[in-house]
Amino acid sequence: MSASRSPAAEYLRFLLWAVAIGVAAALLGYVPTRRMGGDGALPAMIAGLVIGLIASAVGALPILLARRSGAVPSPIQGLLSTAIRFAALVVLGVSAALSGAFATRPLIVWIALGYAAQLALDVRYAVRGV
């Protein structure tokens, strides 16, 4: 964590990086998803990436709150952050899949890809800020 940046500024920077990763994944996956799943798979791709983004944003909140209080994030807060991220991913993913609004297979694939794409950024934020 840099002394010149506030915890809120670091969190905002984390969110901007998360959006950039999501956009990059969507750009890289557009053609293969459309080719394999048709036009109906594209909304599922976007939904899966947005679910991963929301889960990352929610999961990083315990780290933000610890840094705002001036305490150094502990391993327990890192574990809590991971658990919250995974719980948000499961709740949002199951809700989206059961809604029937998205093709299920592409949705599940893109939830997994979005989760994996955001994982390195989440770990970096938890360990030393962005």
Short mmCIF file of the C-alpha atoms (twelve columns), coordinates in Angstrom:
data_MODEL
# 
_entry.id   MODEL 
# 
loop_
_atom_site.group_PDB 
_atom_site.id 
_atom_site.type_symbol 
_atom_site.label_atom_id 
_atom_site.label_alt_id 
_atom_site.label_comp_id 
_atom_site.label_asym_id 
_atom_site.label_seq_id 
_atom_site.Cartn_x 
_atom_site.Cartn_y 
_atom_site.Cartn_z 
_atom_site.pdbx_PDB_model_num 
ATOM 1   C CA . MET A 1   0.000   0.000   0.000   1 
ATOM 2   C CA . SER A 2   1.403   3.357   -0.986  1 
ATOM 3   C CA . ALA A 3   1.543   6.084   1.640   1 
ATOM 4   C CA . SER A 4   0.363   8.654   -0.892  1 
ATOM 5   C CA . ARG A 5   -2.880  6.859   -1.791  1 
ATOM 6   C CA . SER A 6   -5.842  6.536   0.506   1 
ATOM 7   C CA . PRO A 7   -7.541  3.153   0.936   1 
ATOM 8   C CA . ALA A 8   -10.567 4.470   -0.969  1 
ATOM 9   C CA . ALA A 9   -8.344  5.507   -3.881  1 
ATOM 10  C CA . GLU A 10  -6.733  2.066   -3.906  1 
ATOM 11  C CA . TYR A 11  -10.163 0.423   -3.940  1 
ATOM 12  C CA . LEU A 12  -11.269 2.645   -6.819  1 
ATOM 13  C CA . ARG A 13  -8.124  1.748   -8.719  1 
ATOM 14  C CA . PHE A 14  -8.817  -1.931  -7.989  1 
ATOM 15  C CA . LEU A 15  -12.330 -1.540  -9.422  1 
ATOM 16  C CA . LEU A 16  -10.990 0.148   -12.554 1 
ATOM 17  C CA . TRP A 17  -8.519  -2.690  -13.089 1 
ATOM 18  C CA . ALA A 18  -11.310 -5.222  -12.534 1 
ATOM 19  C CA . VAL A 19  -13.438 -3.531  -15.200 1 
ATOM 20  C CA . ALA A 20  -10.456 -3.460  -17.570 1 
ATOM 21  C CA . ILE A 21  -9.879  -7.184  -17.053 1 
ATOM 22  C CA . GLY A 22  -13.565 -7.882  -17.666 1 
ATOM 23  C CA . VAL A 23  -13.585 -5.831  -20.862 1 
ATOM 24  C CA . ALA A 24  -10.414 -7.534  -22.089 1 
ATOM 25  C CA . ALA A 25  -11.919 -10.963 -21.400 1 
ATOM 26  C CA . ALA A 26  -15.100 -9.989  -23.257 1 
ATOM 27  C CA . LEU A 27  -13.127 -8.748  -26.257 1 
ATOM 28  C CA . LEU A 28  -11.008 -11.893 -26.352 1 
ATOM 29  C CA . GLY A 29  -13.998 -14.178 -25.899 1 
ATOM 30  C CA . TYR A 30  -16.515 -12.510 -28.200 1 
ATOM 31  C CA . VAL A 31  -15.703 -14.406 -31.409 1 
ATOM 32  C CA . PRO A 32  -15.231 -17.876 -29.858 1 
ATOM 33  C CA . THR A 33  -18.383 -17.512 -27.758 1 
ATOM 34  C CA . ARG A 34  -20.440 -16.383 -30.724 1 
ATOM 35  C CA . ARG A 35  -19.041 -19.142 -32.916 1 
ATOM 36  C CA . MET A 36  -19.617 -21.935 -30.380 1 
ATOM 37  C CA . GLY A 37  -22.819 -20.746 -28.728 1 
ATOM 38  C CA . GLY A 38  -24.438 -18.447 -31.251 1 
ATOM 39  C CA . ASP A 39  -25.821 -14.998 -30.595 1 
ATOM 40  C CA . GLY A 40  -27.719 -16.277 -27.537 1 
ATOM 41  C CA . ALA A 41  -24.456 -17.002 -25.744 1 
ATOM 42  C CA . LEU A 42  -23.271 -13.380 -25.830 1 
ATOM 43  C CA . PRO A 43  -25.639 -12.109 -23.101 1 
ATOM 44  C CA . ALA A 44  -24.545 -15.077 -20.971 1 
ATOM 45  C CA . MET A 45  -20.910 -14.087 -21.528 1 
ATOM 46  C CA . ILE A 46  -21.571 -10.528 -20.383 1 
ATOM 47  C CA . ALA A 47  -23.613 -11.728 -17.395 1 
ATOM 48  C CA . GLY A 48  -20.875 -14.150 -16.329 1 
ATOM 49  C CA . LEU A 49  -18.226 -11.446 -16.488 1 
ATOM 50  C CA . VAL A 50  -20.403 -8.951  -14.602 1 
ATOM 51  C CA . ILE A 51  -21.074 -11.559 -11.910 1 
ATOM 52  C CA . GLY A 52  -17.319 -12.054 -11.517 1 
ATOM 53  C CA . LEU A 53  -16.778 -8.298  -11.333 1 
ATOM 54  C CA . ILE A 54  -19.464 -7.806  -8.679  1 
ATOM 55  C CA . ALA A 55  -18.106 -10.723 -6.650  1 
ATOM 56  C CA . SER A 56  -14.604 -9.219  -6.764  1 
ATOM 57  C CA . ALA A 57  -15.886 -5.803  -5.716  1 
ATOM 58  C CA . VAL A 58  -17.849 -7.231  -2.792  1 
ATOM 59  C CA . GLY A 59  -15.046 -9.572  -1.782  1 
ATOM 60  C CA . ALA A 60  -12.541 -6.734  -1.540  1 
ATOM 61  C CA . LEU A 61  -14.642 -4.795  0.971   1 
ATOM 62  C CA . PRO A 62  -13.175 -6.460  4.113   1 
ATOM 63  C CA . ILE A 63  -9.690  -5.456  2.965   1 
ATOM 64  C CA . LEU A 64  -10.862 -1.894  2.297   1 
ATOM 65  C CA . LEU A 65  -12.493 -1.638  5.713   1 
ATOM 66  C CA . ALA A 66  -9.368  -2.937  7.437   1 
ATOM 67  C CA . ARG A 67  -7.173  -0.435  5.621   1 
ATOM 68  C CA . ARG A 68  -9.514  2.455   6.372   1 
ATOM 69  C CA . SER A 69  -9.286  1.712   10.079  1 
ATOM 70  C CA . GLY A 70  -5.503  1.869   9.831   1 
ATOM 71  C CA . ALA A 71  -4.949  -1.769  10.690  1 
ATOM 72  C CA . VAL A 72  -2.839  -4.068  8.572   1 
ATOM 73  C CA . PRO A 73  -5.078  -6.676  6.906   1 
ATOM 74  C CA . SER A 74  -4.719  -10.007 8.679   1 
ATOM 75  C CA . PRO A 75  -4.907  -13.483 7.161   1 
ATOM 76  C CA . ILE A 76  -8.397  -13.787 8.660   1 
ATOM 77  C CA . GLN A 77  -9.561  -10.780 6.650   1 
ATOM 78  C CA . GLY A 78  -8.035  -12.297 3.528   1 
ATOM 79  C CA . LEU A 79  -9.900  -15.527 4.199   1 
ATOM 80  C CA . LEU A 80  -13.101 -13.606 4.872   1 
ATOM 81  C CA . SER A 81  -12.604 -11.696 1.635   1 
ATOM 82  C CA . THR A 82  -12.219 -14.944 -0.313  1 
ATOM 83  C CA . ALA A 83  -15.285 -16.480 1.329   1 
ATOM 84  C CA . ILE A 84  -17.423 -13.415 0.629   1 
ATOM 85  C CA . ARG A 85  -16.251 -13.336 -2.984  1 
ATOM 86  C CA . PHE A 86  -17.078 -17.001 -3.493  1 
ATOM 87  C CA . ALA A 87  -20.467 -16.684 -1.755  1 
ATOM 88  C CA . ALA A 88  -21.395 -13.688 -3.905  1 
ATOM 89  C CA . LEU A 89  -20.322 -15.580 -7.013  1 
ATOM 90  C CA . VAL A 90  -22.429 -18.620 -6.105  1 
ATOM 91  C CA . VAL A 91  -25.523 -16.616 -5.149  1 
ATOM 92  C CA . LEU A 92  -25.402 -14.419 -8.250  1 
ATOM 93  C CA . GLY A 93  -24.493 -17.326 -10.532 1 
ATOM 94  C CA . VAL A 94  -27.277 -19.595 -9.301  1 
ATOM 95  C CA . SER A 95  -29.753 -16.721 -9.495  1 
ATOM 96  C CA . ALA A 96  -28.771 -15.927 -13.073 1 
ATOM 97  C CA . ALA A 97  -28.825 -19.582 -14.114 1 
ATOM 98  C CA . LEU A 98  -32.227 -20.243 -12.556 1 
ATOM 99  C CA . SER A 99  -33.730 -17.072 -14.003 1 
ATOM 100 C CA . GLY A 100 -33.816 -18.634 -17.445 1 
ATOM 101 C CA . ALA A 101 -32.743 -15.352 -19.021 1 
ATOM 102 C CA . PHE A 102 -29.350 -16.693 -20.113 1 
ATOM 103 C CA . ALA A 103 -28.051 -19.773 -21.886 1 
ATOM 104 C CA . THR A 104 -26.857 -21.951 -19.012 1 
ATOM 105 C CA . ARG A 105 -23.682 -23.507 -20.421 1 
ATOM 106 C CA . PRO A 106 -22.073 -20.276 -21.655 1 
ATOM 107 C CA . LEU A 107 -23.092 -18.587 -18.411 1 
ATOM 108 C CA . ILE A 108 -21.341 -21.218 -16.298 1 
ATOM 109 C CA . VAL A 109 -18.252 -21.152 -18.513 1 
ATOM 110 C CA . TRP A 110 -18.005 -17.360 -18.352 1 
ATOM 111 C CA . ILE A 111 -18.610 -17.236 -14.610 1 
ATOM 112 C CA . ALA A 112 -15.631 -19.579 -14.215 1 
ATOM 113 C CA . LEU A 113 -13.493 -17.621 -16.691 1 
ATOM 114 C CA . GLY A 114 -14.443 -14.309 -15.091 1 
ATOM 115 C CA . TYR A 115 -13.613 -15.689 -11.647 1 
ATOM 116 C CA . ALA A 116 -10.232 -16.948 -12.828 1 
ATOM 117 C CA . ALA A 117 -9.435  -13.713 -14.665 1 
ATOM 118 C CA . GLN A 118 -10.131 -11.575 -11.579 1 
ATOM 119 C CA . LEU A 119 -8.350  -13.880 -9.126  1 
ATOM 120 C CA . ALA A 120 -4.811  -12.550 -9.628  1 
ATOM 121 C CA . LEU A 121 -6.021  -8.966  -9.231  1 
ATOM 122 C CA . ASP A 122 -7.907  -9.856  -6.053  1 
ATOM 123 C CA . VAL A 123 -4.832  -11.492 -4.547  1 
ATOM 124 C CA . ARG A 124 -2.648  -8.526  -5.484  1 
ATOM 125 C CA . TYR A 125 -5.107  -6.099  -3.888  1 
ATOM 126 C CA . ALA A 126 -5.306  -8.171  -0.714  1 
ATOM 127 C CA . VAL A 127 -1.545  -8.546  -0.410  1 
ATOM 128 C CA . ARG A 128 -0.270  -5.082  -1.268  1 
ATOM 129 C CA . GLY A 129 -2.906  -2.885  -2.864  1 
ATOM 130 C CA . VAL A 130 -3.142  -2.056  -6.538  1 
# 
